[in-house]
Amino acid sequence: MNSIKRDKITGLIGQNIQGSLSPQIHNYLANIMGQKYHYFLFDIEPEELKKAVESIKTLDIRGVNVTIPYKKDVIQYLDLLDQRVKKIGAVNTIVNEKDKLVGYNTDLDGFDEMAYSKGITFDHKKVVLLGAGGAARAIMYYLKDQNIDQIYLSNRTMSKAEQVKNDFNELIDNISIVKWDSEEKESAVKESDIIINATPLGMENRHEEQSPVKLESINEEQILIDLVYNPRVTKFLSFGQKRNAKIVSGIEMLVYQAVGSFELWTNEEVEYHVIDELIKNL
Ligand SMILES: NC(=O)c1ccc[n+]([C@@H]2O[C@H](COP(=O)([O-])OP(=O)(O)OC[C@H]3O[C@@H](n4cnc5c(N)ncnc54)[C@H](OP(=O)(O)O)[C@@H]3O)[C@@H](O)[C@H]2O)c1
């Protein structure tokens, strides 16, 4: 199919994604950057994943984002992987590069940019990471270069936390696993500087009334980072507000990971003032 001078199609592959903010973000970026890119939601069932990925080539789609629950499963259908993806084991962006599908992870860049823009440093800090899915693995990859003192890793399914620990053991010293729903976890939270929620707990319409940690474990010296962005102030972050801790919503990371994907598809750099404006308007 001839793609020259044609408008470009991009989108999001996932399940139950009707509430996604990604179309709004990407169509805003395309508009402001003068790019003829259009972003669509492809809400598919698990058995349709292979065909959906194949159709990227067939329909000459420029690329897609990938979200829950397909970030891991999609890897088997791609032609090439970015080096970092091989370690992270999750893809959130596919680029159709001359009919080769290349997998990237811009959640990693999104987290990095969010931390940088908020002035959050991890040097010699103790960190609690809640979750052991694709997003948590991208954060582990980021943390390997941050000279942290200690990571406490906690996940509902213990075996997945153990898998993450095994995969990153050689890159990060001092990873300790603490049991989900345990006093040990609350103690780890109490003594840590930065607490990161990489689970859907707190998310609107699903787990809105839930926090992955208790209010009593939070203090004003801490930084709470939530990857959930809807609502902006989750239960977890509301605990931070009550305790006068610093809180960061997932909206920042969401925008930065989207910018990362947009830049891969368009080969254009998005300036910071555009990103700031976008975050303010969401
Ligand atoms: N702001 C952003 O840019 C951004 C980017 C990526 C992800 N996220 C958000 O981060 C969260 C995780 O995403 P992901 O890509 O890592 O998903 P994922 O690979 O499916 O992993 C989900 C993680 O959440 C845990 N979890 C799910 N339901 C739970 C529950 N009811 N109680 C306790 N733990 C639960 C899972 O634990 P088990 O192993 O026990 O199932 C797993 O560790 C999602 O809410 C996603 O929307 C935000």
The ligand as an ORCA input file, in Angstrom:
! r2SCAN-3c Opt
* xyz 0 1
  N       0.418      6.634     34.183
  C       0.941      5.891     33.233
  O       1.519      6.365     32.270
  C       0.866      4.405     33.357
  C       1.699      3.593     32.566
  C       1.634      2.203     32.725
  C       0.744      1.659     33.625
  N      -0.055      2.479     34.359
  C      -0.990      1.922     35.346
  O      -0.240      1.101     36.238
  C      -1.009     -0.007     36.640
  C      -0.244     -1.304     36.335
  O      -0.075     -1.414     34.933
  P       0.756     -2.630     34.287
  O       0.989     -2.264     32.884
  O       1.934     -2.995     35.130
  O      -0.305     -3.812     34.368
  P      -0.044     -5.380     34.515
  O       1.197     -5.790     33.805
  O      -1.334     -6.035     34.156
  O       0.223     -5.581     36.099
  C      -0.787     -5.301     37.026
  C      -0.192     -5.303     38.430
  O      -1.203     -4.859     39.341
  C      -1.466     -5.886     40.295
  N      -2.893     -5.931     40.602
  C      -3.932     -6.005     39.726
  N      -5.106     -6.012     40.385
  C      -4.803     -5.966     41.713
  C      -5.584     -5.956     42.893
  N      -6.937     -6.014     42.858
  N      -4.936     -5.901     44.084
  C      -3.590     -5.865     44.145
  N      -2.783     -5.862     43.045
  C      -3.395     -5.912     41.847
  C      -1.010     -7.162     39.636
  O      -0.745     -8.108     40.634
  P      -0.812     -9.708     40.319
  O       0.539    -10.065     39.815
  O      -1.125    -10.298     41.624
  O      -1.907     -9.913     39.308
  C       0.234     -6.674     38.897
  O       1.323     -6.538     39.765
  C      -2.345      0.120     35.898
  O      -3.257      0.757     36.740
  C      -2.023      1.007     34.719
  O      -3.136      1.742     34.278
  C      -0.017      3.832     34.238
*
